Amino acid sequence: MPRPRVFVSRVIPDAGLIPLREHCDVEVWPHNRAPSRDELIAACRDKDALVCLLTEKIDAAVLAAIPSVKIVANVAVGFDNLDVPAATAAGVVMSNTPGVLDETTADLAFALLMCAGRRLGEAERLMRSGTWTGWGIMQLMGQDINHATLGIVGFGRIGRALARRAAGFAMSVQYTDAVPAPADVAAGLNARFVDMDELLKTSDFVSLHVPLLPSTHHLIDAKAFAKMKKTAVLINTSRGPVVEEAALAAALRDGTIAAAGLDVYEHEPNISPELAALENVVLLPHIGSASVATRGKMAEIAARNVIAYFAGEAPPTALNPEVFERRAKG
């Protein structure tokens, strides 16, 4: 029986590539950039599986152009780049990598919170500029993290992991979500459910942990910024389009809020020149899950899904397992 042919849309950690190569014939995109849509389609035309990243949008048109592909394994927990209903209709399994990056992303969110709140980016740039003249009592005063109020928008696994970190700084934690957490979970994290308006009005730090859906697109816009404290700090490690970037730049420029810490952007890999020019925003290049261990686990899970599919086993983290079940039943 011929080995499955797999296209991997970018070099991924060996934890994923080694097992894939043991079971499949693997072609890896050789460039340090994402393939274009046409390049992706060309590479996948004779393949049985695609291992992709969040930079590749796999929609109905792409699926129609690569009919030999039977499974798309996304090396990401989010899957807003995947059209799962279209894949289900086409009989293609899609999978993601849930549950492995929660703690690592929460680490980075808290690091951004501290960095933006205490103006560390500005301070480091000052030191590198060679213009620092010495200590001054009014210099680079930021916001206290200890005993501040943290508002978490989206109280899933990452939001709850952030709440655990906040406890070490005696922060008062409040959250909002479409569905309130079970009472025992909220109590264990000393987290209080509030509505979105109250959270925006009363939080010193607002951290976003929602998926990108039609209902969360531009969830944080000019109206939301107008409700926040002038001393508030916004943190976004979820998805860029959750925040209206032009409104954020205006809020930071005009002093509507004090600062922001961002790991994601509305038009990645581009950011608005207005944001890039501001001192009171910390900008990171989408590295929320970028630890050696976590990225390795993500690659391994994606590989496991592909290998399982061609071994006749259910992919462990399929987003549309019914497709495999139909195939198994013949």
N, C-alpha and C positions, 0 to 999 in steps of 0.2 A: 504494500500500500504506500503510495507516495506521501512524503512528509508535507504537512501544511506549509504554505508559503505566507510569510508574515512581513508586513511593512511596518517599521517603527519610525515615526515622523520626526524624531530627534534622538540623539544619543541619550540614553537613560542609564542609571546606575547598573553595575554588573549584577546586582541582586535580581534584576529583571532580565537582563540580556543573557546571562549564562544559562538559566533554565530554558529560556526560549530557544536558544541555539542547540540545546541538547535534544529538543523535541521537534523543532521546526527548521525550515530553511528561512533565514532571517536576512532582510535587507534593511539597513539603517540609513536614514537621510544623513548625508555626510557634512552638511553645512551647519554653521553656528547661527542659524536663523530658521524661522518656521518656513516650511514649503508654502508656496502660493497655492491657491485653490486648484489651478490647472496642473501644477507640479504634483500635488497630492493625488489628483485623479489619475494622472499618467503613471505614477508609481504603483497605484493600487489596482490597476486594470487586470492584472494577472494574479492578484493575491487572494488568499483565503481569509486573511485576518488583518486588521489594522490596529496597531497600538499607537494612540495619539495623545497629545497634550491639550490643555485648555486653549491653546493658540489656534487649533484647527476647528473650524465650524463644520460639523458633519450634519447636513440637512438633507431634505428629500432629494434635491437635485444632485448632490454629491453621491448619495446612496444609489440613485438611478444610474449614475455614470460608472459605478464600480460594482456591478451585479454579482461578481464572484465572491465578494467579501461577505462572510457569514457572521463575524463577530467584530465589534469595535470596542476595544478596551481603553478607557480614558484613564490616564495617569493623573487623576485629580479627584478630590471629593465632590467638588461642584460639577454640574453637568449642563450648565446653561449653554455650552457650545454644542450639545448633542440634541438632535430632534428625536426624542425617544418614541413619540407616537408614529412618526414617519418610519422609523426603523422597525417598529412592531408591525406596521402594515406591510413592510417589505420583507418580513421574516428574518430580520437581522437582530442578533442579540447585542445589547449595549451594556457596559459595566463601568463602575467607578471604583474608587479606593477609599471607602468610608472608614472612620474610626481610628485612623493611624496618625492623623496630623493635628488632632485636637489640642493636645498639650503643647506641642511645638508652636502652633499658631497663637495660642493663648500667651505663651512666653513672649512672643514678638509683640502682640498687642499691648501687653503690660510694659514692655520695653519702650514702645512708641509713646505710651501714656506718660511715662516718666521723662522721656527725652523731650517731648513737646511741652509738657507741663513745666519742666525746670529749664527750658530753653537751651538744652545741651548742644543742639545743632549750631545755634548762633554762637555759643561759647567756643565751640571747637573751631569754627571758621575764624573767630577773632584771634585765637591763639596761632592759627596757621598763617594769618595775614601779616604777622610781625608788627602789628600796630598796638598791641596791648601795653598799656603804660603802668599797670599795677592795680592792686586791689582798690575797689571803691564801694562804699556802702550802698550806693544806688544802682550799682552795676548789675544788669541781667537778672533782675528779680522776677521770679516766676511764681507758679502756683504750688501750694503744698499738696502732696499726695496723701500724707497721713491724715486721717479723720475727714477727708473730703468725701463728697457724695458721688458715687459712680453709677451712671445710668447705662444699663446694658440693653440694647435693642436687638432682640432675638436671643432667647434663653435656651438654645439647644446645647449640644455638647461643648462647643467652644465658649459660648457665653457663660456656661456654668463653670468651666475651667478658669475663666477670667475671674469669676466671683471668688473662687478658692484663693487665688493669688491676692485679691483685694483684702482678704481677711488678715493677712500678715501686716497690712498697713492700717488696720483699724478703720477701713473705709466703710461708709454706710452704702449698702448696695440696694439699688432698686432696678427693676427690669420691666420691660413690656414685651409681649409676644401675642401672637394670634390666639394661642391657647395657654392659659396660665399653667405653670409647673405644678405637679402634685404638692400638696401642702407640706408633706414631710421632706421633700427635696428642697423646697424654698426655705423651710425652717432650718434645715441642715446647713444651708449656705448663708443664713441670715439675710435673705433677699426678700424684698417686698415688691409685690406686683402693683404697678401703677399704669395709668393710661399714657399714651404717647405725649399728650400735651403736658401733663404733670412732669413726666420724665425730662422733657426738654427744658421746662421752666426752672426746675429745681436741681438739676445735676451740675456738678462741677466738671465732670468728665463724661462724655457720651461716646460709647464704643459700639460699633455696628457689627452684628454677627447674623445677618439674615441672608438667605439665598437670593439670587437675582431672579425675580419673577415680574410679570407685568404689574403686580400690586406693590412691588418694592422699587421699581424703577423711579429714580428721583424722589425717593422717600424723604430724603433730606434736601430741601430746596430753600429758596429765599424766605418763604413763610416759616419754615422750621427754624432757620437761623435767627429770625426776628424774635422767636420765643425764648431763645437760649440766653443765659447770662452773658454779660460782656466779658466776664472772666473765664468763660467755659472753654474747654478744649475738646475737639472732635477727633476721634480715632476711627479709621476705617481699614480693616483687614479682611473685609468680606468680598465684595465685588465693586468695581469702580462706578458703574452706572447707578448704584444705589444713591450716590450723591450727585447733585447737579453741580458740576465742577465750576462753571462760570459763577454760580451763586456763591459757592465756597470762596472763590478768589475774591469776590466783592466783599463778603463778610469779613474775611481776614484783613483786607486792605482798609476797610472802613471802620474797623474796630467793633463790629457787631459781635464777634467772638474773639477770644484772645489768641488761640493757636489751633493747629491741627497736626496730626501725625497720620501719614498715608502710606499704605503699602500697595494700593490698587488705584486704578485710574479709569476715567470714563472712556477714554479712547486709546487704550494701551496699544503699542508702547509709547504713544505720544502723550504729553501733558501740556496743559495750556501754558503759554509763555507768562501769563499773569501769575500763575501759581509758582512757576520756577523763579520768578523775580522776587518773591516775598521771603522775608527773613523768618516770619513766625509760622512756618510750616516745615515739618520734617518729611522728607521724601525718600522712600525706599523702593527698590526695583522688584516688587512682588516676590518677597522672599519669606513669606509667612511660614511655609513648611520646609524651608531650606536648611535642614540639618542633615548630616550624613545619614544618621539612622532613619529618620523619617522619610526622606526621599528614596532611600533604599527599600523601605517597606512598601512604599507606594508602587515602585516599579515591580517588586515581587508580587504584589496582589494582582496587578494588571497581567503579568505573565501567567499567574496561576489561573486566571479566568480563561485565557486563551488555551492553555494546555488542557484544562478540564474539558472545555467544549469539544476539542478534537479527540479526547479520550472517551467521549460519550457520557461525560459526567456534567452535572449542572454547574455552570460557572458560579463560584461562591458569592459574588457581589453583583449579580446581574440586576440591571434596572428594569428589565422586562422579562422576567423568568418564564412567563407564559410562552414566549417564542421557543425556548428550548424544550419546554414541556410538550408543545405541539410536535416538535421534531422528534422527540423521544417516543412519542406515541405512534409515529409514522403517519 
